Amino acid sequence: LLLSKIASEFADRHEYELIHTGFSLGGFLAQITGAHCHHERQKHNKVICFDAPGAKKTIKIKGYSDNRSNTINYVTAPNLVNTITPHYGVVR
């Protein structure tokens, strides 16, 4: 999360948008990283995940706020990976 913090602060300073993205397990980690950056009050963060397991429970355990407006989860047909846990953010 240290690298995400550095990248997020750089993006805020230069008004860039930082997009955390990933597929499957990478998408799970992107959801957590995006929620962490939002929790740290870093602006300009967006999360886009593909066929990832949901990270909603993990994010809640960490105590991060429930701001899901910056997170989009794209899922194909339901399968074991993308339905195993609830998603954080919008599911499309």
Backbone bond lengths (Angstrom), bond angles and torsions (degrees), N, CA, C in turn:
res aa  C-N    CA-C-N  psi(-1)  N-CA   C-N-CA  omega(-1)  CA-C   N-CA-C  phi
1 L - - - 1.446 - - 1.527 111.87 -
2 L 1.322 117.07 -17.33 1.458 120.27 178.63 1.522 111.25 -62.95
3 L 1.339 117.58 -44.66 1.465 120.07 178.63 1.519 111.43 -64.07
4 S 1.330 117.07 -37.16 1.467 120.16 177.02 1.516 110.80 -64.01
5 K 1.321 116.02 -38.78 1.464 120.00 178.98 1.526 110.40 -64.43
6 I 1.315 116.99 -44.87 1.464 120.68 179.00 1.526 110.53 -62.52
7 A 1.331 116.99 -45.98 1.465 121.07 179.50 1.520 111.02 -63.93
8 S 1.327 116.51 -40.04 1.462 121.03 -179.63 1.525 111.28 -65.82
9 E 1.303 116.68 -42.95 1.472 119.91 178.31 1.521 110.73 -64.43
10 F 1.330 117.34 -39.39 1.462 121.38 176.71 1.529 110.06 -62.34
11 A 1.342 116.60 -44.89 1.466 121.14 179.37 1.529 111.08 -62.22
12 D 1.331 117.18 -42.18 1.465 120.37 178.44 1.521 111.30 -63.55
13 R 1.319 116.14 -43.59 1.462 120.87 -177.29 1.530 111.42 -63.51
14 H 1.324 117.08 -36.96 1.458 121.60 -177.17 1.525 113.23 -102.63
15 E 1.337 116.03 6.20 1.461 123.43 -179.48 1.530 112.79 57.09
16 Y 1.327 115.63 41.02 1.457 122.09 172.39 1.516 108.05 -93.10
17 E 1.326 115.70 158.01 1.453 119.43 173.74 1.522 108.10 -99.54
18 L 1.315 116.67 125.62 1.454 122.48 179.10 1.524 108.06 -97.84
19 I 1.323 116.68 123.56 1.456 121.32 -178.36 1.530 109.20 -112.65
20 H 1.324 115.75 117.54 1.464 122.16 175.01 1.521 106.41 -90.25
21 T 1.310 117.76 126.07 1.452 119.71 -177.43 1.526 110.67 -139.63
22 G 1.321 115.31 157.92 1.452 118.94 177.81 1.512 111.97 -176.12
23 F 1.318 114.25 162.20 1.457 122.60 178.32 1.526 108.29 -116.57
24 S 1.305 117.02 133.64 1.459 123.73 179.05 1.529 110.46 58.75
25 L 1.333 119.07 -120.24 1.461 120.31 -178.78 1.529 111.29 -60.77
26 G 1.323 117.03 -35.35 1.472 120.60 176.83 1.518 111.66 -61.80
27 G 1.329 117.09 -34.86 1.462 121.48 176.45 1.515 111.98 -68.99
28 F 1.324 116.21 -36.99 1.466 121.45 175.78 1.525 109.43 -60.58
29 L 1.329 116.19 -47.06 1.466 121.15 179.09 1.527 111.55 -66.29
30 A 1.321 117.52 -36.09 1.468 121.04 177.81 1.528 110.86 -63.41
31 Q 1.339 117.77 -39.63 1.465 121.01 177.71 1.526 110.76 -61.02
32 I 1.330 116.41 -44.10 1.463 120.79 -179.56 1.523 110.82 -67.56
33 T 1.324 116.97 -43.69 1.462 120.93 179.99 1.521 111.14 -63.47
34 G 1.323 117.03 -43.02 1.470 120.34 178.10 1.518 112.06 -63.11
35 A 1.329 116.80 -41.10 1.473 120.19 178.31 1.527 110.51 -66.52
36 H 1.332 116.89 -37.65 1.459 120.71 177.60 1.531 110.75 -63.44
37 C 1.315 117.04 -46.07 1.464 120.63 -179.80 1.531 110.67 -63.11
38 H 1.331 116.48 -39.87 1.470 119.28 176.98 1.529 110.18 -64.45
39 H 1.317 116.51 -40.40 1.466 121.81 179.47 1.530 110.86 -62.29
40 E 1.309 116.24 -34.24 1.468 121.44 179.17 1.532 111.94 -81.73
41 R 1.319 116.76 10.18 1.465 123.91 177.17 1.528 113.71 66.89
42 Q 1.308 116.51 25.12 1.455 119.92 176.97 1.519 108.46 -87.27
43 K 1.317 114.36 126.30 1.461 119.98 -178.12 1.525 109.63 -85.06
44 H 1.291 115.53 -179.74 1.468 122.92 173.24 1.526 113.17 60.17
45 N 1.315 117.75 35.81 1.464 122.45 176.99 1.513 109.83 -111.18
46 K 1.322 115.41 137.91 1.451 121.41 178.14 1.526 107.19 -139.64
47 V 1.333 116.88 148.37 1.462 121.70 -179.53 1.523 108.82 -125.81
48 I 1.333 115.73 130.38 1.461 121.49 175.47 1.525 107.25 -131.35
49 C 1.337 116.05 121.42 1.465 121.59 -176.62 1.520 110.38 -122.76
50 F 1.324 114.47 151.62 1.458 121.00 179.68 1.526 109.63 -127.26
51 D 1.331 115.56 121.34 1.474 122.76 178.38 1.527 113.10 46.71
52 A 1.299 116.17 45.30 1.462 121.51 -179.07 1.525 110.81 -98.41
53 P 1.337 116.89 151.58 1.461 118.10 169.01 1.524 108.26 -68.97
54 G 1.303 116.38 149.73 1.455 119.62 -179.27 1.522 112.63 -70.34
55 A 1.315 115.81 148.13 1.472 121.12 -179.23 1.523 112.09 -115.63
56 K 1.332 117.15 14.30 1.464 120.38 -175.13 1.531 112.53 -58.00
57 K 1.327 117.68 -45.07 1.467 120.62 -178.80 1.528 111.25 -65.52
58 T 1.310 117.36 -42.85 1.468 121.55 179.24 1.519 110.93 -62.82
59 I 1.326 116.65 -42.55 1.462 121.48 179.75 1.523 110.18 -64.88
60 K 1.323 117.02 -39.00 1.470 120.71 178.26 1.526 110.75 -66.05
61 I 1.334 117.33 -41.73 1.461 121.36 178.28 1.525 110.86 -61.32
62 K 1.331 116.56 -38.45 1.472 121.19 178.68 1.522 112.09 -67.81
63 G 1.342 117.40 -16.95 1.461 121.03 179.45 1.522 113.76 84.47
64 Y 1.332 117.41 17.30 1.465 120.88 178.95 1.525 109.77 -78.11
65 S 1.314 115.95 152.10 1.467 120.83 -178.30 1.526 110.85 -65.26
66 D 1.300 114.91 160.48 1.458 121.46 -175.08 1.531 111.02 -94.90
67 N 1.331 117.20 48.04 1.467 120.59 177.20 1.515 108.68 -89.65
68 R 1.316 115.55 101.02 1.458 119.47 -176.67 1.513 112.73 -100.25
69 S 1.316 117.74 0.63 1.459 119.88 -174.55 1.523 112.84 -65.94
70 N 1.329 118.25 -19.66 1.461 120.35 -178.04 1.528 113.01 -97.92
71 T 1.335 117.68 8.31 1.464 121.27 -175.11 1.524 111.97 -122.13
72 I 1.338 116.19 126.15 1.464 121.92 177.47 1.523 108.33 -123.42
73 N 1.314 116.14 128.35 1.465 122.82 177.06 1.525 108.71 -112.04
74 Y 1.317 116.51 118.21 1.456 121.02 175.12 1.518 108.08 -96.75
75 V 1.339 116.28 125.07 1.462 120.70 179.26 1.520 109.55 -125.01
76 T 1.331 115.08 142.22 1.460 120.07 174.27 1.525 106.43 -87.40
77 A 1.285 117.54 -150.93 1.469 120.00 177.99 1.525 108.99 -57.14
78 P 1.330 117.37 141.37 1.465 119.97 -179.98 1.530 111.64 -54.44
79 N 1.327 115.30 135.95 1.459 121.04 176.86 1.524 108.73 -144.84
80 L 1.314 117.10 178.96 1.458 121.36 -176.21 1.527 112.27 -58.58
81 V 1.313 117.80 -40.80 1.471 121.09 -176.14 1.528 112.04 -70.43
82 N 1.334 117.54 -50.63 1.466 118.65 -173.24 1.530 114.75 -83.41
83 T 1.333 117.34 2.04 1.471 118.92 177.68 1.523 112.76 -121.62
84 I 1.323 117.98 2.30 1.464 120.72 -173.52 1.529 113.47 -67.70
85 T 1.314 118.39 -33.69 1.469 122.47 178.54 1.524 109.69 -140.86
86 P 1.342 118.06 156.99 1.466 121.10 -178.79 1.533 112.33 -63.55
87 H 1.314 115.32 142.95 1.456 121.54 179.57 1.519 112.16 -82.64
88 Y 1.295 115.40 152.22 1.455 124.42 173.67 1.515 106.10 -101.18
89 G 1.294 117.47 118.37 1.468 120.57 -179.42 1.501 112.37 105.64
90 V 1.305 114.83 -166.54 1.447 123.21 -177.77 1.527 109.26 -84.19
91 V 1.323 116.61 137.66 1.474 121.55 176.81 1.507 108.11 -108.44
92 R 1.324 114.83 128.97 1.472 120.12 178.17 1.506 110.33 -127.32
